[in-house]
Amino acid sequence: MSPKMKGDSKGMAIALALTMGLALLLGLVSVWFNIERVDRAYDLRRMEKRLDEQEALAAKLEVEKNNLLSPLRLRELAKQFGFGPASQGQIRRPREAAKP
C-alpha cells in the first residue's frame, strides 16, 4: 500500500468514527427530547384534570350559594326565627364618610 492510500484510509476511519459518534449523540438527544415531551404531556393532562375538577367544584358551590340565598328559603328561615319585614324607623343607613 502506498503512503497516500494509508493516510486516506486512516482519514476515512476517523471521519466514519466521528460520524458514528455524532449519530449516537443525536440519537441520545432525540430520545431525551421525546422523554421530556411525554413528561410535559402527562403534566398537562394532570393540570387539565385539576382545572376540570376546580371548575366543577366552582359550579357546585355557585348552585349551593344560589340555593342558600333564594328568596323562598330566606322567607322560610325568617318565618322560623320570627323575623318579618322591617317597620318604619328600623332601617338605619350609615352616613357617608366625608371625603378629604
VENDA-V995609 format. One record per residue. N is the residue number from 0. RES is the residue in one small letter. D_LAST is the distance of its C-alpha to the last C-alpha in Angstrom with 1 decimal. Layout:
BEGIN
N	RES	D_LAST
N	RES	D_LAST
END
This chain:
BEGIN
0	m	103.1
1	s	102.1
2	p	99.3
3	k	97.2
4	m	97.3
5	k	96.5
6	g	93.4
7	d	92.4
8	s	92.7
9	k	90.8
10	g	88.0
11	m	88.0
12	a	87.8
13	i	84.8
14	a	83.1
15	l	83.9
16	a	82.6
17	l	79.4
18	t	79.0
19	m	79.5
20	g	77.0
21	l	74.4
22	a	75.2
23	l	74.8
24	l	71.5
25	l	70.2
26	g	71.4
27	l	69.6
28	v	66.4
29	s	66.8
30	v	67.3
31	w	64.2
32	f	62.1
33	n	63.5
34	i	62.6
35	e	59.0
36	r	58.8
37	v	60.1
38	d	57.6
39	r	54.7
40	a	56.1
41	y	56.2
42	d	52.7
43	l	51.5
44	r	53.4
45	r	51.9
46	m	48.4
47	e	49.1
48	k	50.5
49	r	47.5
50	l	45.2
51	d	47.4
52	e	47.2
53	q	43.4
54	e	43.2
55	a	45.7
56	l	43.8
57	a	40.5
58	a	42.4
59	k	43.9
60	l	40.6
61	e	39.1
62	v	42.2
63	e	41.8
64	k	38.1
65	n	39.0
66	n	41.9
67	l	39.9
68	l	37.2
69	s	39.8
70	p	39.6
71	l	43.2
72	r	42.8
73	l	39.6
74	r	41.6
75	e	44.5
76	l	42.4
77	a	40.7
78	k	44.2
79	q	45.5
80	f	42.9
81	g	43.0
82	f	39.6
83	g	39.4
84	p	37.0
85	a	34.2
86	s	35.1
87	q	33.2
88	g	30.4
89	q	30.6
90	i	27.7
91	r	24.2
92	r	21.0
93	p	17.9
94	r	15.1
95	e	12.2
96	a	9.2
97	a	6.4
98	k	3.8
99	p	0.0
END
